[in-house]
């Protein structure tokens, strides 16, 4: 009876019609919880089937969970051009007859150059034709090759800004292209740019990409790549989150889309930040694989499984983005697989066995059953399995003997628990890291005394942070943000001190907040957790307190003594960039797996 009532509550047409009416009001009322990185534009997860994702507005046509918004796909609860990306599970749409009307509605809400990803789909002319007719043009990103998903960008059918050319100049080694005229420059249309292949050491493009039609952006980037020497530098400046100029459409960019275009086109990002509503990105063209001259012995083939579709470019520098960036730096041969969104083990098994990796790297406990399913196949091809678990969850029973070869935890206090519960021997400590190319100091004024990024819930593990932030807010100018990922560097750079604390008591446990804040050259203030002195030195790399009564005096002293505060902040950035990056962690992991060491490389010497 309970199931019957639940089904009636979810599926009765009148209830859902009422929900359709209230959803726009709910979205508007909760916009502060649905918009991330100080953006004015939403990310949508349509047909989520109850699988809600952080950072998205999760929408279905019938009620499933509290965090799911109910709306018909042909009448979404957003104003025109208020959405910057749409992820869609096509499975529930297979029987829809009005695909054109649905796609037209998506075109109404999305910005020019917004990204549409459709998974669980067999692409055919009956689907691609109405997509193209409504402005969605297919693009190819390298990491999707083993996944049943397709990417499109929105190219407005009309009213796009018409520019008759850009200004370019070069001195033989460097090429400069801009929307604005420069002394000695020539006006040229993008399609007419012709230079010697791999002839330039450096290329700069300033406010150019926004005025190129979305359907031509990827080909233009690849053309620039062809002009650059291997290892050559590319500097890009674009307007952040603008899509209109003089009443005409221009191509929309934010950090996520800009990073995605250039990463997938074969560039290594060395720095990206946002200053004065402009995104600045500095990168280098990947060099050809040079295994003969690399000093370390690299794993030849790594299969990494995680949330790479949904979260890579929306959480720049964190796990799902930091790991592939580090593997690029290390010149590893790797394949990314999505392990959460609508992926079943048959699809994953097929991709893994075709790739024949030497190593499988997991970060999600939800993917452990996959290893049980394909353990026999992996033994035949000699694949080593690695699970890097960064959550301090209580160990649970699962016999992984002969299935999981190595496990890495971000604390030492649970090592014996997991050895026993998983029936495995090789469990090692491996702390969380940072990505300096994304997480760095930005040239912004320090407008807050103390900043905190994260949750301040009533959960007991947040007791310290709630109490400390309450005390600091009474004395100083503070800022708290919960919904910041891609702009975390900009937020921290505006804070003189960054605070962080958790009440887990496991030896050496700390979140990645400590490494991210220190990578941004901030003075980090935290509670003294067990083992912190093995990672950092108090009042040299950071500040720690053992008693609540120390917090306010510590903050007061270092806010009054700029030189001392800045010296500690510089030491912080120096040590985490040397010892606590994804690149260093992956080298450490594979050195342990290959039997070269049993040590964690991040401890103080």
NUKOL-101640 format. One record per residue: residue in three letters; y, x, z of N, C-alpha, C, O in turn. Coordinates in steps of 0.2 Angstrom, whole numbers, plus 5000, padded with zeros to 4 digits. Each point is the difference from the previous one (the first is absolute). Example, Ala and Ser with C-alpha at 12.3 -4.5 7.8 and 13.67 -1.06 7.14 Angstrom:
ALA497250665039500649965000500650045000499950055003;SER500649934993500650045001500549965003500650035001;
END
This chain:
UNK499450045000500649965000500650045000500549994997;UNK499550075007500650045000500150034994500650014998;UNK498950014998500150034993500349954995500450024996;UNK499349925005500349954996500749985001500449994995;UNK499850015011500749995001500450064998500649994998;UNK499250075003500450054998500150004992500550024998;UNK498949974999500149994992500549954998500350014995;UNK499649935009500549954998500750025001500549984996;UNK499650055010500750035001500350054995500650004999;UNK498950044999500250054995500149974993500550024996;UNK499149935002500049994993500249934998500149984994;UNK500149975011500249944998500750004996500550045003;UNK499549934992500650014995500749985003500550044999;UNK499549915005500649985003500350055005500650025000;UNK498950015004500250055005500350064996500550035002;UNK499249994992500350064997500649984996500450054999;UNK499749894999500749984997500550015005500650024999;UNK499349965007500550005006500150085001500650025001;UNK498950024999500150075001500450034994500450045001;UNK499549944993500450024994500849995002500450044998;UNK499749905005500749985001500350055005500650025000;UNK499050005005500350045006499950074999500450045003;UNK499249994992500050074999500650034998500150065003;UNK500349924993500750034999500450015006500350055001;UNK499749905004500350005006499750065004500450035004;UNK499049974997499650055004500250074997500150055004;UNK499949964990500150074997500750025001500250055002;UNK500349904998500750025001500150015007500450055002;UNK499349915003500050015007499750075002500350035005;UNK499249994992499750065002500150064995499650055000;UNK500949954997500150054995500150075003499850054997;UNK500549955009500150075004499350035001499950065001;UNK499549904999499450025002499650024993499550045000;UNK500849934994499650014994500350054995499750034996;UNK500949995006500450054996499950075003500150015006;UNK499850044991499850075002500550054998500349994994;UNK499850065009500550064998500749984998500350024996;UNK499949935008500749974999500149984993500649994997;UNK498949985000500049984993500249925000499949975005;UNK500450014990500249934999499449974995500149944999;UNK499450095000499549984995499350005003499850045004;UNK499849914994499449995003499450034996500150014994;UNK499350005009499450024997499549945001500049985006;UNK499750004989499649945001499250024999499950044996;UNK499749935008499350004999499749934999499949965005;UNK500050024989499849944998499249995000499750044998;UNK500149905004499349985000499750055005499450034998;UNK500849985008499850055004499349995003499750045003;UNK500149894997499349985003500050025007499450025002;UNK501149975002500050025007500150075002500050015006;UNK500050034989500150085001500750015000500350024995;UNK500049985011500750015000500250085000499650045003;UNK500949984994500250075000500750015003500549964998;UNK499650095006500650025003500550024995499850044995;UNK500849935005500550024995500049954994500550014995;UNK499149945005500049954994500149935003499949995006;UNK500449974990499949935001499449974997499950004994;UNK499649985010499449994998499949924999500249965004;UNK499750024990500049934997499449984998499650034996;UNK500249915005499449964997500249934999500549975002;UNK499149994994500249934999499749955005500249955000;UNK499450085004499749965006500150045006500050065000;UNK500049915006500150035006499350045002499549975000;UNK500650095002499450045003500250035007499649995004;UNK500950054996500250035007500749995001500449984996;UNK499850035010500749995002500550044997500549984998;UNK499350085000500450054997500149994992500350044996;UNK499349915002500049984992500549954999500049945004;UNK500450064991500549954998499749964994499750034996;UNK500349915005499749954995500549984994500649985002;UNK499350044992500449984995499650004993499650034999;UNK500649924997499750004993500250064996500650025001;UNK499050014995500250064996500549994995500350054998;UNK499849895000500549984995500649985002500549994997;UNK499650015010500749995003500050045007499949975005;UNK500350094994500050055006500649985004500649994997;UNK499450035009500649985005500550065000500250025005;UNK500050004989500550055000500549994994499949974995;UNK500750065006500649994995499850054995499650045000;UNK500849954994499950044994500150085002500450025004;UNK499250024994500050075000500150035008500450045001;UNK499149935003500050025007499450035002499950025006;UNK499650004989499450035001499950064996500250004994;UNK499650065009500050064997499350024998499950044996;UNK499649935007499350014998499549945001500149975006;UNK499450024990499649955001499350024999499850034995;UNK499749965010499350025000499649935000500249965004;UNK499450034991499749944999499250015000499850044996;UNK499849925007499349995000499949954994500249945002;UNK499550084993500049954994499449955001500049954997;UNK499550075007499449965001500149925001499749964996;UNK500850025009500149935001500449974994500149945000;UNK500150104995500449974994499649994994500249984995;UNK499150045005499650004994500049934997500049994994;UNK500149965010499949934997500749974999500149944998;UNK500450105003500749974999500149994993499950044996;UNK500449905002500249994993500750024998500150014994;UNK500449995011500750014998500150075002500550015004;UNK499250044993500150075001500750024998500450045004;UNK499949934990500650024998500649985005500450045001;UNK499549905002500549975005500050055006500550015003;UNK498950014999499950045006500450074999500450025004;UNK499450014990500350064998500850004999500350055002;UNK499949894996500750004999500449995006500550035001;UNK499149945004500350005007500050075003500550015004;UNK499050034995500050075003500650034997500450045003;UNK499749954990500650044997500749975002500450045000;UNK499649905003500649985003500250035006500650025001;UNK498950005004500250025006500050085000500350035005;UNK499450004991499950075000500650044997500349974995;UNK499950095007500550044997499850034994499450014999;UNK501150014996499850044994499750075003500350035004;UNK499249984993499650065001499649995007499750055002;UNK500349895000499549995006499350014998499849994994;UNK499850025011499350024998499549945002500149975005;UNK499550014990499549955001499350035000499850044995;UNK499849955010499350035000499549945000500149965005;UNK499450044991499549945000499450035000499850054997;UNK499849935008499350035001499549945000500249944999;UNK499150085001499549954999500149964993500049945000;UNK500150104995500249974993499750034995499950075000;UNK499849904995499850024994500549994994500149944998;UNK500350115001500649984996499849984992499650044997;UNK500749915001499949984993500649974997500550005003;UNK499549994991500649984996500249935003500749995000;UNK498949975003500249935002500550015007500349965001;UNK499650105002500450025006500650044998500549995002;UNK499350064994500550054998500649974996500650025001;UNK499249944995500649974995500549965004500650014999;UNK499249945006500549975003500450055005500649995002;UNK499150065001500350055004500550034996500650015002;UNK499350014992500450044995500649954998500650025000;UNK499249924999500649954998500549995005500549984999;UNK499250025008500549995005500350075003500450005005;UNK499550054991500450065002499650065003500250055002;UNK499149945000499650055003499750044995499549984996;UNK500650095005499850054995499550045004500250035005;UNK499249994992499550035004500250085000500250034995;UNK499750005010500150075001499350035003499649975003;UNK500350104996499450035003500250055005500450054998;UNK499349945008500050055005499450045001499549965000;UNK500450105001499450045000499549985005499449994999;UNK500949995007499549985006499749944999499549985004;UNK500749984991499649934999499450014996499749944999;UNK500150114998499550014995499349985003499649984996;UNK500350025010499449985003500049945004499549985003;UNK501049984996500149945003500149944995500350014995;UNK499449935007500149944996500749975001500149945002;UNK500450104996500749975001500450034994499950054997;UNK500749915002500450024995500749995002500249965004;UNK500350094994500750005002500449984994499950014994;UNK500649955007500549984996500750015003500150005006;UNK500450014989500750005003500449944996499849984995;UNK500750005009500349944997500650034996500550035002;UNK499549954991500550024995500349934998499849964996;UNK500950035007500349934998500049994993500250044996;UNK499649905001500049994993500750004997500150014994;UNK500449985010500750004998500550025005499850015006;UNK500850004992500650025004499950075004500350015005;UNK499450034992499950075002500750044998500249994994;UNK500050055010500650054999499950044994499550034999;UNK501049964996499950044994500550065000500649995000;UNK499050075000500450065000499950044994499450004998;UNK501150034999499950034993499850075001500050034995;UNK499949995011499850075000500250045007500449975004;UNK499350094997500250045006500350064998499950024994;UNK500450025010500350064999499550065002499850005006;UNK500150054990499550055001500350074999500450014995;UNK499550045009500250074998499550045003499649995005;UNK500350074992499550055002500350074999500450014996;UNK499350045008500250074999499450044998500050065001;UNK499549914997499450044998499449995005499550004998;UNK500750015008499550005006500049935003499549985003;UNK501149994997500149935004500349954996500450014996;UNK499349935005500349944996500349955005499749995005;UNK500849984993500449965005500149934996500350014994;UNK499549935008500149944997500349955005499850005005;UNK500849974992500349965005500349944996500150004994;UNK500049945010500449944997500750024999500349974995;UNK500050085009500750014999500150064995499650055000;UNK500949954997500250064995500250065004500350005005;UNK499450064992500250065004500350054994499949994994;UNK500550065009500250054995499550034996499550035002;UNK500649974991499550044996499349964999499650024997;UNK500449915005499449964999500049974994500549984996;UNK498950005001499949964994499749935002499650005005;UNK500649954992499749935001499449994996500050024994;UNK499549965009499449994997499649945003500049995006;UNK499649984990499649945002499350045003499850054997;UNK499949925008499450035003499550014995499650055000;UNK500349914995499450014995500250054995499550034997;UNK501150005003500250054996500050075003500250054997;UNK499749955009499950075004499550044997499449985000;UNK500750084997499550044997500250075002500550034999;UNK499050005005500150075002499350044999499549965000;UNK500550105001499450045000499549985005500249995006;UNK499250004993499549995005499950055005500050064999;UNK500149925008500050045005500550065000499850065001;UNK500849924997500550054999500550015006500450055000;UNK499649905004500550005006499750025007499449985001;UNK501050065002499850015007500249945005499749995005;UNK500849984993500349955004500349944996500350014995;UNK499649935007500349944997500349965006499749995005;UNK500949984994500449965005500149944996500350004994;UNK499649945009500249934997500349965005499849995005;UNK500949994994500449975004500249934998500349994995;UNK499549965008500149934999499849984992500449984997;UNK499050045002499849994993499449955000500049954996;UNK499550065008499449955000500249935001499749964997;UNK500850025007500249935001500249974993499949945000;UNK500350094995500349974994499550014995500149984994;UNK499350045007499450004995499649945001499849985006;UNK500049984989499649945001499450025003499750054999;UNK500149905006499350025004499450024995499650045002;UNK500449924993499450024995500050074998499550024997;UNK501150015003500050074997500150065005500050064999;UNK500049925008500150055005499550055000500150065001;UNK499249924999499550045001499950054994499950065001;UNK500349924993499950044994500650055001499950064998;UNK500749925004500650055001499850055005500250064999;UNK499549925007499850055005499550054997500150065001;UNK499449924995499650054997500350044995499850064999;UNK500749924997500350044996500450055003500050064998;UNK500349935008500450055004499550055002500150065000;UNK499349925002499550045003499750054994499950065002;UNK500149924992499850044995500550064999499950054997;UNK500849935004500550054999500050065006500250054999;UNK499549935006500050055006499450055000499449984998;UNK500750085004499550055001499649985006500249965004;UNK499150064996499649995006500350035006500250065000;UNK499949905005500450025006500749995000500450015005;UNK499949974989500749994999500249945005499749965002;UNK501050044999500349965005500349944997500350004994;UNK499649945009500349944997500449975006499849985005;UNK500950014994500449965005500249944997500349994994;UNK499649955010500249944998500449965005499950015006;UNK500649964992500549965004500049934997500249994994;UNK499649955010500149944997500349955006500050025006;UNK500349934992500349955005499449975003499549984997;UNK500650005010499449975004500149935000500549975001;UNK499049994997499949935000500649964997500349965003;UNK499950074991500549964996499649974993499650044997;UNK500649905001499749974994500549974996499849974995;UNK500850035007500549974996500650044999500250045005;UNK500149974989500750034999500349964995499849994994;UNK500849995007500549964996499649944997500149984994;UNK499549995011499749944998499350014996499749954998;UNK500250115000499450024996499450035005500250035005;UNK499249964993499550035004499950084998500250024995;UNK499750025011499850074999499350005004499849965004;UNK499950104995499350015003500150015007500450055002;UNK499249925002500050005008499650065002499450014997;UNK500950035007499650055004500150005007500549995002;UNK498950035002500150025007499650065000499750024996;UNK500250015010499650065002499349994997499750054997;UNK500049895005499349994998499950004992499550044998;UNK500949934999499949994992500150074997499750024995;UNK500950015007500250074998499450055001499850044995;UNK500049965011499450055002499449984996499650054998;UNK500249895001499449984996500150024993499550034997;UNK501049965000500150024993499950074999499650034995;UNK500750025009500050074999499450035002499750054997;UNK500049925009499450035002499449994995499650044999;UNK500449904999499549984995500150034993499550004996;UNK501150035003500150034994499950085000500150044995;UNK499649985011499850075000500650055003500050064999;UNK500449915006500550045004499850015007499749955003;UNK500550105000499950015007500750005004500450044998;UNK499749915006500649995003500150055005499650015005;UNK501050024995500250055005500549975005500050035006;UNK500449924992500449975005500349944997500149994994;UNK499949955010500349944998500449975006499750005006;UNK500949984993500449975005500549954997500050004994;UNK500349965010500549954998500650015003500150005006;UNK500550024990500650015003500549954996500050004994;UNK500449975010500649964997499749954994500350004995;UNK499249975007499749954995499750034994499949964995;UNK500050105005499650044994499450035003500050035005;UNK499549974990499450045002500050064996500150014994;UNK499850055010500050074997499350025001499750005005;UNK500050024989499350035001500050074996500250004994;UNK499550045009499950074997499250015000499749995005;UNK500150034989499250014999499950054995500450034997;UNK499049995002499750054996499549984995499549965003;UNK500450064991499549984996499450045002500050065001;UNK499449905000499450035002499850064995500149994994;UNK499750065009499750054996499349994998499649965003;UNK500150074991499349994999499650025005500250055004;UNK499249934997499550025005499950075000499950034995;UNK500250015011500050075000499550035005500250045004;UNK499249934996499650025005499850075001499950035006;UNK500250014989499850075000500550045004499850055003;UNK500849924998500550045004500249975007500450035003;UNK499249924998500249975007499650035005499450024999;UNK500950005007499750045005499449975003499650035003;UNK500449904998499549975004499549974996500149994994;UNK499350005008499549974997500049925000500049985006;UNK500249994989500149935000499449964999499650014996;UNK500449935008499549954998500149984993500649994998;UNK498950004998500149994993500149924998500449994996;UNK499349975008500049934999500049965006499550005004;UNK501149964998500049975006500249924998500449994996;UNK499249975007500149934999500349975007499750005005;UNK501049984994500349975006500049935000500349974995;UNK499549995010500049935000500549975006499950035005;UNK500549934993500549975005500449954996499849974995;UNK500850025008500449944998500550034995500750005001;UNK499150034993500450034996500449964995500550024998;UNK499249925000500449954996500649975003500550014998;UNK499449965008500549965003500550055004500649985000;UNK499250075003500550045004500250074998500450025004;UNK499350014991500250064999500850014999500350045004;UNK500049934991500750014999500449965004500750015000;UNK499149945004500449975005500050035006500449985005;UNK499250074996500050045007500050074998499650045002;UNK500949984994500150074998499950055006500450005005;UNK499250054994499950065004499549985006499850055003;UNK500049894998499549985005499350014997500050024994;UNK499549965009499350024998499949994993499750044997;UNK500449905001499749984993500450034994499850014995;UNK500850025007500450044995500050075002499950044995;UNK500149985011499950075002499450044998500050054998;UNK499449915003499450044998500050014992499950064999;UNK500249904997500050024993500550054998499950044996;UNK500749965007500550054999499850075002500150054996;UNK499649955010499750065002499450034995500050064999;UNK499649894999499550034995500350024994499750054997;UNK500849925001500450034994500250075001499950044996;UNK500549975010500250065001499450065001500150054998;UNK499449935004499450045001499650014994499550034999;UNK500749934995499650004994499349985001499650024996;UNK500349935008499349975001499949954994500549974998;UNK498950035000499849954995499849945004499550005004;UNK500849944995499949945005500049944996500349994995;UNK499449965008500049934998500249955006499750015005;UNK500849954994500249955005499649934998500049984995;UNK499849995010499749945000500349955005500150025006;UNK500049924992500349955005499449975004499549984997;UNK500550035010499449985004500149945004499649985004;UNK501049984995500149945004500249944995499749955002;UNK500750054993500249944997499549984995499950034994;UNK499749925007499549974996499550044996499849994995;UNK500150075009499550044997499349995003500050005006;UNK499550004990499349995003499750074999500150044996;UNK499349965007499750075000499650014993499950064999;UNK500049894997499750024994500550034995499850054997;UNK500949935004500550034996500150085002500050044996;UNK500049965011500150075002499450054999500150054998;UNK499349925003499450044999500050034992499950064999;UNK500349894997500050024993500550064998499850054997;UNK500849945006500550054999499850075003500150054997;UNK499649945009499850075004499550034996500050064999;UNK499549914999499450034997500250034993499750054998;UNK500749924998500350024994500450075001499950044996;UNK500549965009500450065002499650055003500250064998;UNK499349935005499650055004500450055004500050064998;UNK500349915007500450055004499650045005499549995002;UNK500850074999499750045005500249985007499650015005;UNK500949954996500249985007500349924999500349994995;UNK499549975010500449945000500450005007499750025005;UNK500949964994500550005006500249935001500349974996;UNK499550005010500249945002500550005006500050055004;UNK500449904997500549995005499949945004500349985005;UNK499349974992500049935002499349995003499550014996;UNK500449965010499449985003499749954996499349995000;UNK501149974996499749944996499650034994499649964997;UNK500450105001499650034995499450045002499650024996;UNK500349985010499450035003499349974997499550034999;UNK500549905001499449974997499950024993499450004998;UNK501150024998499850024993499650075001499550004996;UNK500650045008499650065001499349985002499550044997;UNK500449915007499349985001499749984994499450014999;UNK500949954997499749974994499850054995499550004996;UNK500950065003499950054995499850065002500050054997;UNK499849965010499850065003499550044995500050064999;UNK499549904999499450034996500350034994499850064998;UNK500649904998500350034994500450065001500050054996;UNK500449955010500450065001499650065002500250064998;UNK499349935005499550065001499850034994499950065000;UNK499949904995499750034994500550044996499850054997;UNK500949935004500550044996500350055005500550044998;UNK499349975008500250055005500749995002500450055002;UNK499949894999500649985002500150005008499549985003;UNK501050064999500150005007500549945002500549994997;UNK499449985009500449945002500450025006499850035004;UNK500949954995500550025005500349945002500249964996;UNK499950035011500449945002500550035005499950025005;UNK500849974993500550025004500449945003500349964996;UNK499550035010500249945003500650015005500050045005;UNK500649934994500650025003500249945005500650015003;UNK499049944998500249955005499650015007499450034999;UNK500949965006499650015007499649955002500049985006;UNK499649994989499649945002499450025004499850065000;UNK500049905005499450015004499450014995499949964996;UNK499750095006499450014995499649945000499949975006;UNK499850024989499549944999499350034997500050054997;UNK499549915005499450024998499849994992500149954997;UNK499750105000499850004993499650074999500350055000;UNK499149944998499650064999500150034993499849974995;UNK500650095005500250034994499650074999500350044996;UNK499249975008499650064999499850004993499649964998;UNK500550104999499750014993500549974995499850004994;UNK500749965008500449964995500750045000500350014995;UNK500050005011500750035001499950075002499750025005;UNK500550034991500050075001500550025005499850045005;UNK500849944994500550035005500549945002500249964995;UNK500050045011500549965002500650045003499950045004;UNK500749934995500650045003500449945003500249954998;UNK500050075009500449955004500750035001500150065000;UNK500449905002500650035002500150005007500650005003;UNK498950015001500050025007499350035002499549994996;UNK500550055009499450035002499649965006499450015001;UNK501049945001499749965006499449964998499649985004;UNK500450004990499549954997499450044996499549964998;UNK500550105002499550044996499349985002499649984996;UNK500350035010499349995003499849934999499449984999;UNK501149975002499849934999499849984993499549974999;UNK500850064996499849994993499450034998499649984996;UNK500350085007499350034999499449965002499549994996;UNK500649985010499549965003499949934996499549984998;UNK501149995001499949934997499850014992499749954998;UNK500650104999499850014993499350044998499850004995;UNK500050035011499450044999500150054995499650024996;UNK500950025005500250064995500250065005500249995006;UNK499850064991500250075004500750024998500350035004;UNK499949974990500650034997500649965001500249964995;UNK500150045011500649965001500550055003499950045004;UNK500749964992500550055001500749975001500149944998;UNK500350105005500749985001500450014994500050064997;UNK500449895001500550014994500649965001499949944998;UNK500650085004500649965001500349974994499950034994;UNK500549925007500449984994500550044998500350045004;UNK500049964989500550054998500649964997500149945002;UNK500250104994500649974996500150034993499650044998;UNK500849944998500150024994500850024999500449964999;UNK499750115001500750025000500449984994500649995001;UNK499150004993500449994994500349935001500549984996;UNK499249975008500249945001500449995006500549975001;UNK499250065004500350005007500450065002499750055002;UNK500949954997500450065001500749975002500249945000;UNK500250115002500749995002500449984994500050034995;UNK500449915006500549984995500750015002500250015006;UNK500250004989500750025001500449935002500449984995;UNK499550005011500349935002500350015007499850055004;UNK500749924997500450005007499549985005499649954999;UNK500450085007499649985006500449955004500450015004;UNK499449924994500449955003499749975006500349965004;UNK499150064998499649975006499950065004499850064998;UNK500249935009499850055005499350005000499750065000;UNK499949895000499350005001499749944995500349955000;UNK499250074996499749954996499250005001499750055003;UNK500049894996499349995001499849964994500349954998;UNK499150074999499749964994499349985003499650045001;UNK500349904999499349975002500149945004500549975000;UNK498950015003500049935003500150015008499950055003;UNK500549904999500150005008499749935002500449965003;UNK499050044996499649945002499949995008500250055003;UNK499549904999499949995007499350035002499750005005;UNK499950034990499450045001500150055005500550045000;UNK499049975004500150055005500050074997500350055004;UNK499549974990500050064998500850024997500150054999;UNK500349905002500750014998500449995006500750005000;UNK499050005006500450005006500650055001500549995001;UNK499350084998500450055000500649994996500650015001;UNK499249984992500650004995500549945002500650014999;UNK499149935003500449955001500550015006500649995000;UNK499150045006500450025005500650054999500549995002;UNK499350064994500450064999500649984995500550015001;UNK499349954994500549984995500549955003500649994998;UNK499149975007500549955004500550045004500649995000;UNK499250075003500450045004500550044995500650005002;UNK499250024993500450044995500549954997500650034999;UNK499249915000500549964996500649985005500549984998;UNK499350025009500649995004500550055001500649995002;UNK499250074996500450065001500350034993500650035000;UNK499049964995500250034993500049954994499849955001;UNK500550084994500049964994499350014996499850054998;UNK499849905003499350004997499849964994500449954999;UNK499150074997499849964995499249995000499750055001;UNK500149894997499349995000499849974994500349954998;UNK499250074998499849974994499250005000499750045002;UNK500149904996499249994999499850004993499450024999;UNK501049974997499849994993500350054995500349994995;UNK499650085007500250054996499550054998499650025005;UNK500349994989499450054998500350054995500150055001;UNK500149924993500350054995500750035001500150054998;UNK500249915007500750035002500050035007500550005003;UNK498950024999500050035007500450065001500350015005;UNK499750034989500450065001500849995001500350035004;UNK499949924992500749985001500249975007500550015002;UNK499049955000500149975007500050065005500550005004;UNK499050044996500050055005500650055000500250035005;UNK500049984988500550054999500749985003500550045001;UNK499649895000500649975003499950005008500549975003;UNK499050065000499950005007500050075003499750044997;UNK500749975008500050065003499450025004499750065000;UNK500049895003499350015003499649944998500249944999;UNK499150085000499549954998499649995006499750055003;UNK500149894999499649995006499349974997500049974996;UNK499550055008499349984999499650005006500050055003;UNK499549914998499550005005499549954999500149944998;UNK499350075005499549965000499650015007500150055003;UNK499549904999499750005007499350014999499649995005;UNK500150044989499350025000500050065003500450055000;UNK499049965004500050065004499450054998499850055003;UNK500049944991499550044997500350074999500650014998;UNK499150055003500250064999500250014993499749994995;UNK501050045004500350024994500149944995500250014994;UNK499849935009500149944995500849995000500350005005;UNK499950004989500749984998500049974993499650014996;UNK500949945003500049974993500450054996500250065002;UNK499849924991500450054996500750005000500450044997;UNK499949915008500750005001500350075002500550024998;UNK499150015006500350075003500150054994500550045000;UNK499049964995500050054995500649984994500350044998;UNK499749895001500549984995500750015003500450034996;UNK499849955010500650025003500250075000500650024998;UNK498950025004500250075000500050034993500450054999;UNK499349924996500050034994500749984997500350044995;UNK500149915008500749984998500550045004500649985000;UNK499250075003500450055004500449965005500650005001;UNK499049965003500349965005499850025007499450035001;UNK501049975004499850015007499549945002500349955001;UNK499150075001499549955001499950005008499950055003;UNK500249895000499949985007499449965001500049954997;UNK499550075007499449975001499750015007500350045004;UNK499349914998499650015007499550064999499850014994;UNK500150035011499550055000499349975000499849985005;UNK499950034989499349974999499550065001500250064999;UNK499249935003499550055001499950054994499849974995;UNK500350095006499950054995500650014995500050054996;UNK500649925006500650014995500250085000500350024995;UNK499650015011500250075001499650054995500250054999;UNK499249924998499650044995500350004993499950044996;UNK500649905003500349994994500750034999500250034995;UNK500249965011500750015000500250035006499749995006;UNK500950054994500350025006500649965002500449994996;UNK499649995011500549965002500750045000500050065002;UNK500549904996500750034999500150054995500550034999;UNK498949984997500150054994499849964994500450004995;UNK499149965005499949954994500149935001500249974995;UNK499850015011500249935002500149995007500150055004;UNK500049894999500149995007499549955002499849954997;UNK499950075009499649955003500249985007500350055004;UNK499549894998500249995007499349975004499549984996;UNK500550035010499449985004500249955005499549965003;UNK501150024998500249955004500649964997500450034996;UNK499649905004500549964997500750035002500549994996;UNK499650035010500750025003500250064996500650025001;UNK499050024995500250064996500449984994500450034997;UNK499449915000500249984993500750004999500350034996;UNK500149935008500749994999500450075001500450024996;UNK499550025009500350075001499850044994500550044998;UNK498949964999499850044995500449984994500350054996;UNK499849895002500349974994500850025001500350024995;UNK499949975011500850025001500150074999500550024997;UNK499150025005500150075000500050034992500550034998;UNK499049954999499950024993500549964995500250034995;UNK500049915007500649974996500650045001500549994995;UNK499650045010500750035002499950084997500650034999;UNK498849995000500050074998499750004993499450014999;UNK501049994996499849994993499650064998499550004996;UNK500750065005499750064998499250015002499650014997;UNK500449975010499350005003499549954996499550014999;UNK500849935000499649954997499850024993499549994998;UNK501050034998499950024994499550064999499650004995;UNK500450055009499550055000499349985001499650024997;UNK500349935008499449975001499749974994499450004998;UNK501149964999499849964994499850044994499549994997;UNK500950075002499850044995499350045001499650014996;UNK500350005011499350035002499549954998499450024998;UNK500749925004499549944999499850004992499450004999;UNK501150004997499949994993499650064997499550004996;UNK500650065007499750064998499350005002499650024996;UNK500249965010499350015002499649944997499450014998;UNK500949935001499549954997500050014992499449984997;UNK501150055000499950024993499550054999499750014995;UNK500250045010499550054999499349985002499550024998;UNK500449935007499449995003499749935000499549995001;UNK501049964997499849935001500149964994500349945001;UNK499650084993500149964994499349984998499550025002;UNK500549934993499349984997499750064997499450005000;UNK501050044997499750064996499650045005499450024999;UNK500950005007499650045005499449965003499550035001;UNK500649905000499449975003499450004995499550015002;UNK500749984991499449994996499750074999499450015000;UNK501050045000499750075000499550015006499550035000;UNK500849955006499650005006499449975000499450025002;UNK500649914996499449964999499550034996499450015002;UNK500850014992499550034995499750075003499450024998;UNK501050025005499850065003499449995005499550035001;UNK500649915003499549995005499449974997499450025002;UNK500749944993499449974996499650054997499450005000;UNK501050054997499650064996499850055005499750054998;UNK500449945009499750055004500450065001499750055003;UNK500949954995500450065001500450015007500150055002;UNK499949895001500350015007499849935004499749964997;UNK500450045009499949955004500749985004500049955004;UNK500550094994500649995004500549954996500049994994;UNK500549995011500549964997500650044999500250045005;UNK500149974989500550054998500749985003500550045000;UNK499649905003500749985002500250025007500549995002;UNK499050045002500250025007500550065000500050044995;UNK500449975010500450065001499650065001499449995003;UNK500850064994499650065001500150045006499850055001;
END
